[in-house]
Amino acid sequence: MIKHLSLHFLKSILAGLAIGLGGFLYILMVHYINGEVGKILGSLLFSIGLFLVCTFYLSLYTGKIGLIYEKKQDKEYYISLPIILIGNTIGAVSLGFLCYFIFKNTDIMKTVGATCLSRTTLASFSDYLSCIVKSTLCGFCVYVAIKLFSLDRLKPLGILSLVFFVFLFVYCGFQHCIANMFYFGFGNSYDKNAFINLMLVIIFNSIGPLIGVLLFKLLSKLKGSK
C-alpha cells in the first residue's frame, strides 16, 4: 500500500504542475491578447493541463473524487484522496510561486491580480453563492470531460469532448480548486479569503461530479429501456 500511495503522491504533484501549466497559458492569453479572443484562446489552451493528466494517468483530485459516487472503492482509494490533494497543492502552488518570482516586476501581475481578486471577493451572500455554484459546475465539467475521454481515449471524439468541457468551465469562470491554488501562488495573494475560497471550492468540486454520475446513470437507463 505504501508503494502505491507514494506513486499516487508523485503523480499528484505532476498533476498539480500540469493544471498550473494550463492556468499559466490562460493568464498569458488573457494578458497579451485583449478581449474575448484572448479569453477564448486561454480557455482552450487550459485544456492542455487536463489532457496531460489524462494521457499520462496522473493523479488529480478532481478527477479521482467522482469515482466514489460510481461504486464503493477499496480502503486504499479513500486514503489516497487526501494524499492526492496534498500533492496537487504542492505542484500547483510551487509552479505559482515560481511564476511569481519570474514575473513579479512585469505587467502580467495585473492580470494575475485581477484573476485572484475575482476569486477572493467574498463580501456578500451572492459572492458565496456564486462561488458554490461555479465550483459545483466545475466539478461536473471535469468529471464529464474525463469520463468521455476515457470512453474514447486518444481518439478525436474523446479529445474534443475533453477540450470542450474544459473550455466550458474556464470560459464561464467556473472555479477549480487546483487552478485557484496556482493563481493564488502566482499572485502571492494568500489571505483569509483565499483560504475560505479554497475550502469552498474543494468541497463543491467534490460534490459536482455526483451530478455527472447521476446523469450517466439516467442516460444508461433510458438507453436500456429502448
Secondary structure by P-SEA (a helix, b strand, c coil): caaaaaaaaaaaaaaaaaaaaaaaaaaaaaaacccaaaaaaaaaaaaaaaaaaaaaccccccccccccccccccaaaaaaaaaaaaaaaaaaaaaaaaaaaacccccaaaaaaaaaaaccccccaaaaaaaaaaaaaaaaaaaaaaaaaaaccccaaaaaaaaaaaaaaaaaccccaaaaaaaaaaaccccaaaaaaaaaaaaaaaacaaaaaaaaaaaaaaaaac
